[in-house]
């Protein structure tokens, strides 16, 4: 196995992203990050209420999904006043990329005599 985080952590991150709601949440947070390539023009840290409104889910449901994503290291949170703002954790996604990148490299045919 390549250097990087423990296999169990990678598996936990993949399970977290395997849930359609959490995958959509990650996409929305990414789009709200002004440094992200898919950022919307009005990008900034996304408070949970906007995610809740965007997905049509209750705040407790969103909080549950956020807790899972934070626990596996894919997002971070910062409390400002009465609101909590979420951001993607680049290290969590970098670990996934590092793990999968070698698998995406095409195989080369051996030179035959």
C-alpha positions in Angstrom: 0.0 0.0 0.0 1.3 3.5 -0.8 2.4 5.9 1.9 -0.4 7.9 3.3 -3.2 7.6 5.8 -4.3 4.3 7.2 -6.5 2.2 4.9 -9.4 2.3 7.4 -9.4 6.2 7.2 -9.5 6.0 3.4 -12.3 3.5 3.6 -14.2 5.7 6.0 -13.9 8.7 3.7 -15.1 6.7 0.7 -18.1 5.5 2.7 -18.9 9.0 3.7 -18.8 10.1 0.1 -20.9 7.1 -1.0 -23.9 8.8 0.5 -25.6 10.9 -2.2 -26.6 13.7 0.3 -23.0 13.9 1.7 -21.6 14.0 -1.8 -23.9 16.8 -2.7 -23.0 18.7 0.5 -19.3 18.4 -0.4 -20.1 19.7 -3.9 -22.0 22.7 -2.5 -19.3 23.5 0.0 -16.7 23.3 -2.8 -18.8 25.6 -5.0 -19.0 28.1 -2.1 -15.2 28.2 -1.6 -13.7 31.1 -3.7 -10.5 29.2 -4.2 -12.2 26.1 -5.6 -12.3 25.7 -9.4 -16.1 25.1 -9.4 -16.8 28.2 -7.2 -19.9 30.2 -7.8 -19.4 34.0 -8.3 -21.0 34.7 -4.9 -18.6 32.2 -3.2 -17.8 32.4 0.5 -17.9 30.0 3.4 -21.3 28.2 3.5 -23.4 28.3 6.7 -25.5 25.2 7.2 -28.8 27.0 6.7 -28.0 27.6 3.0 -27.1 24.0 2.5 -30.3 23.0 4.3 -32.3 25.3 2.0 -30.5 24.1 -1.1 -31.1 20.4 -0.4 -34.6 20.8 1.1 -33.5 18.9 4.2 -34.0 19.7 7.9 -31.2 21.3 9.9 -30.8 18.2 12.2 -30.4 16.0 9.0 -27.7 18.4 7.6 -26.0 18.5 11.0 -25.8 14.7 11.1 -24.2 14.6 7.6 -21.8 17.4 8.6 -20.7 15.5 11.7 -19.8 12.4 9.5 -17.9 14.5 7.0 -16.0 16.3 9.8 -15.2 13.0 11.6 -13.6 11.5 8.5 -11.6 14.7 7.8 -13.3 15.9 4.6 -14.6 19.2 5.9 -13.8 21.6 8.7 -16.0 23.9 10.6 -15.6 27.3 12.2 -18.1 28.9 14.5 -18.7 32.7 14.0 -21.2 34.1 16.4 -24.3 31.9 16.2 -23.4 30.4 12.8 -21.1 27.5 11.8 -19.2 27.8 8.5 -17.9 24.8 6.7 -15.0 24.4 4.3 -13.5 21.5 2.4 -10.4 20.0 4.0 -7.9 19.8 1.2 -5.7 17.3 3.0 -8.6 14.8 3.2 -9.2 15.0 -0.5 -5.4 15.0 -1.2 -5.1 11.7 0.6 -7.8 10.2 -1.6 -6.1 11.5 -4.7 -2.8 10.2 -3.6 -4.3 6.7 -3.1 -6.1 6.6 -6.4 -3.7 8.4 -8.7 -1.4 5.4 -9.3 -4.5 3.4 -10.2 -5.3 5.9 -12.9 -2.0 5.6 -14.6 -2.3 3.6 -17.8 -0.5 0.3 -18.0 2.2 0.1 -20.6 2.8 -3.0 -22.7 6.1 -4.7 -22.0 8.6 -4.5 -24.8 8.5 -7.9 -26.5 11.6 -9.2 -28.3 
